[in-house]
Amino acid sequence: MPLQLAWRILVDQKGRTALATGGIFVAILLIFVELGFFVAVPQGGMLIYDHLRFDLLVCSSKYVFQSQSGQFPRARLAAALTVPEVAQASPLYLGGGKWQAIDGGLRLDIAVIGLDPKAGVFAVPDIERQIDVLDSPDTVLVDGATRSLFGSLETGRVVEIAGRRTTIGGRYKLGTGFLGLGVALASEANFFRMFPGRPLDTVNLGLVRLKPGADPDQAARALRAVLPADTRVFTRPELVAHEVSYWTIRTATGLIFGSGLVVSFVVGIMVLYQTLATQITRQLPQFATLKAIGYSDRYLDGVVLFEAWLIMAVAFVPALAAALAIYALVRSQTLLPLALGVSQLGAVFGITLVMATASAFLSLGGLRRADPAEIF
Amino acid sequence: MTSARAIARFTDTRFVPLALRNLLANKRRLVRSSAGIGFAVLLMLVQLGFERGFFDASLATVRQLDGDLVIMSASKYQFGSADPFPPRYLESATKVAGIASVSPVYASWQEFFWKDPAGDKAYPVQAFAFDPDRPVFLLPEVRAQAARLKEADAVIVDRLARSFLGMASQTGETEINGRKVHVVGSFALGPDFMRDGTVMMSPATFARLLPGNPENAAAMPVEFGIVKIAPGEDAARVQQALRSALPAEIRVLTKPQLVAFERDFQADLSSAGPIFWLGTVVGFVVGMLISYQIIYTDLSDQLPQYATLKGMGYGTPYLVRVVIEQAALSALAGYAPAWLLCLLVYRAIGAVSLLPLHMTWGLTLLSLGLTLGMCLLSAVLAVRRVIAADPAEIF
């Protein structure tokens, strides 16, 4: 069995094997981290949507991305309700204002989300628990991830938002996504008091919920047939694709972390190739002997391939553990939703497998030079 | 001549570059080790380049301001967020001694929606307005084309803006905030993570395009006052004089202070810095692992030779020196091709991502230092083998 021989070779040279495993460990870790950022950075743009209850999103045909959504007539929501599959259509308003302490100081940009407190649009326990607070005049809930620059977020603090004295009614835990440095929630009435210039009959986003069992794609088609050309309808998968592609371009994430991924991949091949090539050179007499006693080239190739796979398999588990630790650290430090999905885990494993196989094939050239006649 | 003297003569090895010969002895091995170290170098250079590129992109506009001092609202917390102040403060500023000129800059980051000429969507862009006779930017193309902005509704655009804005063409017509504008020229600035493109115009055009259409352009609130001091005046002294002439809600910064102000904001509030530093550290660790492996292997292969040298009477310090020299040479052999390759990588990634990636002396020295550091550290770790080499064992 080539596997047994490969195992023996590796165990025989523990120091060298440990070194190679360390190298592959770092390469795999690097792949985990780059892929994590690659997936997570554009996800920042989905954070708010991921915590809203809706099956279909109605927005203006001028929609660019969440904070550049454009406005459309509120009457479109009433029209949406005429589609039989639609159970509920709730408006969501987005506005940007300046936040300033009562006694002056920096004028910071804050994103304000206006909503109907009765509609239950946010699937966030913290918000649902405190939603009645929004019924009080000039009162908002603020996201706990609002940056420390904004000062205390204690309940009861009065600040100016968009030039209007506003009371912090509570804090919730969600994250600001890519809406900006700070986010506040307000009821419709309070929202329009803050932004008096905005027409009352337009909304930014329409959150449509379907009746149980309705097919979202079919309902989206029905909705598009009913609504005029000034609106656009997204299903959830369509919205994810749209937002992620926008942020991938805007943040140059694809390139930055994509190129990082390629470099880590090449580094991994380099490290493993280095180990295998050295090992083959050093054990050329042994390999030549094996050849002389009748083992085929394919058998010897198999030994090298198994060596590569074994080293990879041994390095993979600690790399996974270290990656989870780094993900947790980054999550706590940067608010990026770095997480390990099954597909990502599979992708890293696949990449690693290709890496090990490629480096094994690269080093086979040395093996071919094993000539039984030469060594004695 | 006694044998002792003959050996003493051999020990004087100034003229035998042993480390270099060791390195060149096996070309295959040299290519392999240079490639390994080179990739680690490339990894570090790319990460460091991204980190610099990110900051350079977000500071690009600030750095292009043509002034010694900048007047702005004290409550302004970042360059790219509107917080204008009443124009009357600029009048008080002009009266301060030692000032050559004070030019108002009007700016908007959220309120100017540029329509893609080829499509029907509008996107927010960074907009600046200034007196066409006194362009407040250092960009040579802006200075050359500023006079064309006197024409009504004329704008010049950033041709390096993100492609979906359709700003690449130098002339043409489109709409800003639903009003027709003529593109009369372009300049090269580039986007960053917060803004996709930039347009510049005269204050009169700015006033017409601004939502709410202020009647009188001269009465519009001002975002920045760009101050040039008279020749021979001391910037710090004039800054002090301006501060005492203006109320507390106005801040006066020198241009370097404004750049530092914006850099601090970006460094504090964006995740980009830590992400790329993490990448650089990982590159260093990978590089150490690779170079340790290379040096360790080389030493193992050449152990009989080292033992022979020992047997001939060469001392451990000499052998250690050879190992260290060889490590430094390996570092250079890996560094040089990686540095050259990196120029290509910067160019390729810069062209697609529109990040300003440039090789600088600072970057070169920093990465060279890191490369030498990782190779020498590996050599020190691996040199024990040579010290332990026993001449009696090998034969």
HADDOCK unambig.tbl for C-alpha pairs under 7 A between the chains (distance, minus, plus):
assign (segid A and resid 23 and name CA) (segid B and resid 286 and name CA) 6.66 0.50 0.50
assign (segid A and resid 23 and name CA) (segid B and resid 289 and name CA) 5.80 0.50 0.50
assign (segid A and resid 23 and name CA) (segid B and resid 290 and name CA) 6.98 0.50 0.50
assign (segid A and resid 26 and name CA) (segid B and resid 286 and name CA) 6.36 0.50 0.50
assign (segid A and resid 62 and name CA) (segid B and resid 121 and name CA) 5.60 0.50 0.50
assign (segid A and resid 105 and name CA) (segid B and resid 75 and name CA) 5.54 0.50 0.50
assign (segid A and resid 106 and name CA) (segid B and resid 75 and name CA) 3.95 0.50 0.50
assign (segid A and resid 106 and name CA) (segid B and resid 76 and name CA) 5.92 0.50 0.50
assign (segid A and resid 106 and name CA) (segid B and resid 77 and name CA) 5.93 0.50 0.50
assign (segid A and resid 107 and name CA) (segid B and resid 75 and name CA) 5.22 0.50 0.50
assign (segid A and resid 107 and name CA) (segid B and resid 76 and name CA) 6.06 0.50 0.50
assign (segid A and resid 107 and name CA) (segid B and resid 77 and name CA) 6.79 0.50 0.50
assign (segid A and resid 108 and name CA) (segid B and resid 77 and name CA) 6.65 0.50 0.50
assign (segid A and resid 250 and name CA) (segid B and resid 193 and name CA) 6.29 0.50 0.50
assign (segid A and resid 251 and name CA) (segid B and resid 193 and name CA) 5.45 0.50 0.50
assign (segid A and resid 252 and name CA) (segid B and resid 353 and name CA) 5.46 0.50 0.50
assign (segid A and resid 255 and name CA) (segid B and resid 349 and name CA) 6.94 0.50 0.50
assign (segid A and resid 255 and name CA) (segid B and resid 353 and name CA) 6.66 0.50 0.50
assign (segid A and resid 263 and name CA) (segid B and resid 43 and name CA) 6.38 0.50 0.50
assign (segid A and resid 267 and name CA) (segid B and resid 39 and name CA) 6.21 0.50 0.50
assign (segid A and resid 267 and name CA) (segid B and resid 40 and name CA) 6.96 0.50 0.50
assign (segid A and resid 270 and name CA) (segid B and resid 36 and name CA) 5.72 0.50 0.50
assign (segid A and resid 271 and name CA) (segid B and resid 290 and name CA) 6.13 0.50 0.50
assign (segid A and resid 334 and name CA) (segid B and resid 271 and name CA) 5.69 0.50 0.50
